[in-house]
Amino acid sequence: MRRVVAPIMLCAVMLIQPAFAQDAAAPNALVREKVEPSTGAVIGQHIALYVDVLFPDEMPRPPRVRIPEMAGVQVFRFETQGTTINDSVDGTAYVGQRFEFAFYARRGGAFSIPPAEVTLLDSEGAPLGTVQGKAADVEVEVPRGVDAAHPVVATRQLTLNEGWEPAPDGKFKAGDAIVRTITREAEDVPSLAMLDLDTTAPDGVRVYIAQPDVQDHVERGVVSGKRIDRITYVFARGGDFALPALSQPWWNIEEGTLQTAKTPAVTVAVAAASAAGPSGAMQKATAAWPKLAIGGATILLILVAGTWYVLKHRRPDPSATEKKAFAALHRACTTANAADVYRALAEWRCLLRPDQERAARHLAVRLSVALFSDDRQTWSAADSRSLFEHLRTIRRSRPPARAGSALPPLNPLWS
């Protein structure tokens, strides 16, 4: 999986007038902040925040820049070091660094933006003091028809492609499986903003969800979000099964319209498993016993060799991945950072049984509202702890009782 830009909860901004407040011991420095676009931003749209830190004559060392946390928005920090800039202010030559942040408002309404906090450093990297910009307010719109209770994608271009392996119009029998791969790509949008897909299936079909392949890419301050989801359907019995259509709604910034990228529903015809009668099975077994004897001896040798190999090259516990993801979720739930909890929960959910995944998704509704809804609910450390305790209960749950198998027994008793 490629590098994923880590989200922090912040906000979107308007143009901030150049201003600064710095420690007396710090070198003379100027902080300027501006945002593009400065007006007309909608929920989910990329808003670029530029923070310029300027020094007269020379810059001892690139400073550290941060934006205080705020609820309701994701922010992505791009280059580790900013872009070197030269400017002239009131006839004085300045040199410094430009730092870029990408803001994605996850609710509509007014935001009060705290000033950027800049730590100035000497040539050896030791802190010399701090300098700040100015706070500002901004309004973010929620277009009509957009559901702000879920992550919103606002972009100029979004594509959704679907692939099947094998093709759904082929021949299937009970016990077969088919893999559905959904690839979504959006311009200037992080993959975290893309919806979790509908993984429901009709009775008689089991669903297995792979961990999403997230491939966010940053180039020259532009995020290209790519998310690949793989859903495996296993047919437990024969019949005609309608697998659901999948969709990704998005707001077209250029056209100012709500659009939806869709894949069609697919019906898969599955043949029931055939069972040979006792007499036919006995005749086949009698005719084939010499081959079976040789095959049994061969299988025995393979089992002995395989057991020796497994003991010598023992692999880690297959549940280790789930345990690691759950431990990461536990750490995230010790904080009030809703974005970290959301990401850790998403990774852990991919490793659960279908019934556990559905229960965990239901429990995460309150978290999604705190992150993405426009009702401005807050998320606290107590909320994180409460959510974790409920998720711990799901983890301990037993799998549901399995219905009787539609397949005949492998070794039926002959009368």
Secondary structure as GFF3:
##gff-version 3
##sequence-region A 1 415
A	DSSP	beta_strand	8	9	.	.	.	ID=ss1
A	DSSP	beta_strand	21	22	.	.	.	ID=ss2
A	DSSP	beta_strand	30	36	.	.	.	ID=ss3
A	DSSP	beta_strand	46	56	.	.	.	ID=ss4
A	DSSP	beta_strand	64	66	.	.	.	ID=ss5
A	DSSP	beta_strand	73	77	.	.	.	ID=ss6
A	DSSP	beta_strand	83	89	.	.	.	ID=ss7
A	DSSP	beta_strand	92	105	.	.	.	ID=ss8
A	DSSP	beta_strand	109	113	.	.	.	ID=ss9
A	DSSP	beta_strand	117	121	.	.	.	ID=ss10
A	DSSP	beta_strand	127	132	.	.	.	ID=ss11
A	DSSP	beta_strand	136	140	.	.	.	ID=ss12
A	DSSP	beta_strand	154	155	.	.	.	ID=ss13
A	DSSP	beta_strand	158	165	.	.	.	ID=ss14
A	DSSP	beta_strand	172	173	.	.	.	ID=ss15
A	DSSP	beta_strand	177	187	.	.	.	ID=ss16
A	DSSP	three_ten_helix	191	193	.	.	.	ID=ss17
A	DSSP	beta_strand	205	209	.	.	.	ID=ss18
A	DSSP	beta_strand	213	214	.	.	.	ID=ss19
A	DSSP	beta_strand	217	219	.	.	.	ID=ss20
A	DSSP	beta_strand	222	235	.	.	.	ID=ss21
A	DSSP	beta_strand	239	243	.	.	.	ID=ss22
A	DSSP	beta_strand	246	252	.	.	.	ID=ss23
A	DSSP	beta_strand	257	263	.	.	.	ID=ss24
A	DSSP	beta_strand	266	271	.	.	.	ID=ss25
A	DSSP	alpha_helix	278	287	.	.	.	ID=ss26
A	DSSP	alpha_helix	289	312	.	.	.	ID=ss27
A	DSSP	alpha_helix	320	332	.	.	.	ID=ss28
A	DSSP	alpha_helix	338	349	.	.	.	ID=ss29
A	DSSP	alpha_helix	354	363	.	.	.	ID=ss30
A	DSSP	alpha_helix	365	372	.	.	.	ID=ss31
A	DSSP	alpha_helix	381	396	.	.	.	ID=ss32
###
